[in-house]
């Protein structure tokens, strides 16, 4: 989280969609994170990017960022914790129950779309299995 609120540019290792949570690979490029990876989370993709292209990444904790969800959250989900899924860089409101890391990206602040705002406070809270 070295950029202190300013987006940082990285090279995309693969196709990236706006709102995906990203991890840093061994080559120093970013790719969509999932809970089965050994995470070095770098933040949230600000826009779509193709493999090899530059992508801006937001990562300052305490800011609200547009994040990608597996299913659009409803208004009753506002205030819920948002968990990283096993899918590429997506979040869910449903806590994971299968083996792997349980990673909370933050708290839902808006709803109604698979691209919804999250107050970004990333942390791993437990490993299942």
C-alpha positions as CSV (number, residue, x, y, z in Angstrom):
1,X,0.0,0.0,0.0
2,X,2.9,2.3,-0.8
3,X,1.0,4.7,-3.0
4,X,-0.9,6.5,-0.2
5,X,-4.1,7.1,-2.1
6,X,-2.8,7.7,-5.6
7,X,-3.5,4.9,-8.2
8,X,-0.4,3.1,-9.3
9,X,0.2,1.7,-12.8
10,X,1.1,-2.0,-13.3
11,X,1.4,-4.3,-16.3
12,X,-1.5,-6.7,-16.6
13,X,-0.4,-10.4,-16.7
14,X,-3.8,-11.4,-18.2
15,X,-7.0,-9.7,-19.1
16,X,-8.4,-7.6,-16.2
17,X,-11.8,-6.2,-15.6
18,X,-12.7,-3.1,-13.8
19,X,-13.2,-3.7,-10.1
20,X,-11.3,-7.0,-9.8
21,X,-9.0,-7.4,-6.8
22,X,-5.5,-8.0,-8.1
23,X,-2.4,-9.8,-6.9
24,X,1.2,-9.4,-7.9
25,X,2.8,-12.4,-9.6
26,X,6.5,-13.4,-9.6
27,X,7.2,-11.2,-12.7
28,X,5.9,-8.1,-11.0
29,X,2.7,-8.0,-13.1
30,X,-0.8,-8.0,-11.8
31,X,-3.5,-10.7,-12.3
32,X,-7.0,-11.3,-10.8
33,X,-6.7,-12.7,-7.2
34,X,-8.6,-15.6,-5.8
35,X,-8.7,-17.1,-2.4
36,X,-6.7,-20.2,-3.3
37,X,-3.7,-18.1,-4.3
38,X,-0.8,-17.2,-2.1
39,X,-1.8,-13.5,-2.1
40,X,0.3,-10.5,-2.4
41,X,-2.8,-8.2,-2.9
42,X,-2.0,-4.9,-4.6
43,X,-5.5,-3.4,-4.9
44,X,-8.5,-2.9,-7.2
45,X,-8.4,-2.4,-11.0
46,X,-9.7,1.0,-11.9
47,X,-10.6,0.0,-15.5
48,X,-10.5,-3.0,-17.9
49,X,-7.1,-3.9,-19.4
50,X,-5.8,-6.5,-21.8
51,X,-2.8,-8.7,-21.1
52,X,0.4,-6.7,-21.4
53,X,-1.4,-3.4,-21.1
54,X,-1.0,-0.9,-18.3
55,X,-3.7,-0.9,-15.6
56,X,-4.2,1.7,-12.8
57,X,-4.7,0.1,-9.4
58,X,-6.3,1.7,-6.3
59,X,-5.1,0.5,-3.0
60,X,-5.4,3.0,-0.2
61,X,-7.3,1.5,2.8
62,X,-10.2,3.5,4.0
63,X,-11.3,4.7,0.5
64,X,-14.4,3.5,-1.3
65,X,-13.6,1.7,-4.6
66,X,-15.8,0.2,-7.3
67,X,-15.4,-3.6,-6.9
68,X,-16.6,-6.5,-9.0
69,X,-19.1,-8.9,-7.4
70,X,-20.1,-12.4,-8.5
71,X,-23.7,-11.5,-8.0
72,X,-25.1,-7.9,-7.6
73,X,-25.6,-7.1,-3.9
74,X,-29.0,-5.9,-2.8
75,X,-29.7,-2.8,-0.7
76,X,-30.1,-5.0,2.4
77,X,-26.5,-6.1,2.0
78,X,-25.1,-2.5,2.5
79,X,-22.8,-2.6,5.5
80,X,-21.9,-6.3,5.0
81,X,-18.4,-7.6,4.8
82,X,-17.2,-8.4,1.2
83,X,-15.2,-11.6,0.8
84,X,-12.8,-12.6,-2.0
85,X,-14.2,-15.6,-4.0
86,X,-12.5,-18.4,-5.8
87,X,-13.4,-16.7,-9.1
88,X,-11.0,-14.3,-10.7
89,X,-10.8,-11.1,-8.6
90,X,-14.5,-11.1,-7.6
91,X,-16.2,-10.4,-4.3
92,X,-19.2,-11.9,-2.6
93,X,-21.3,-11.1,0.5
94,X,-21.5,-14.8,1.4
95,X,-18.7,-15.9,3.7
96,X,-16.7,-18.8,2.2
97,X,-17.1,-22.3,3.9
98,X,-14.7,-24.4,1.7
99,X,-10.9,-24.8,2.3
100,X,-8.8,-21.8,1.6
101,X,-8.0,-18.3,2.9
102,X,-10.9,-16.1,4.0
103,X,-10.0,-12.7,2.8
104,X,-12.2,-9.6,3.5
105,X,-11.8,-6.7,1.1
106,X,-13.9,-4.3,3.1
107,X,-17.5,-3.2,3.7
108,X,-20.2,-2.8,1.0
109,X,-21.3,0.9,0.7
110,X,-23.6,0.8,-2.5
111,X,-25.6,-2.0,-4.2
112,X,-27.6,-2.8,-7.2
113,X,-24.9,-3.9,-9.7
114,X,-22.0,-6.4,-10.0
115,X,-19.9,-3.2,-9.9
116,X,-20.6,-1.8,-6.4
117,X,-18.6,0.4,-4.0
118,X,-16.7,-1.1,-1.1
119,X,-15.0,0.7,1.7
120,X,-11.6,-0.9,1.2
121,X,-10.0,-2.4,4.3
122,X,-8.3,-5.5,3.1
123,X,-7.2,-8.3,5.4
124,X,-7.0,-12.1,5.7
125,X,-9.1,-13.2,8.7
126,X,-8.6,-17.0,8.8
127,X,-7.7,-20.0,6.7
128,X,-10.2,-22.9,6.5
129,X,-8.8,-26.4,6.3
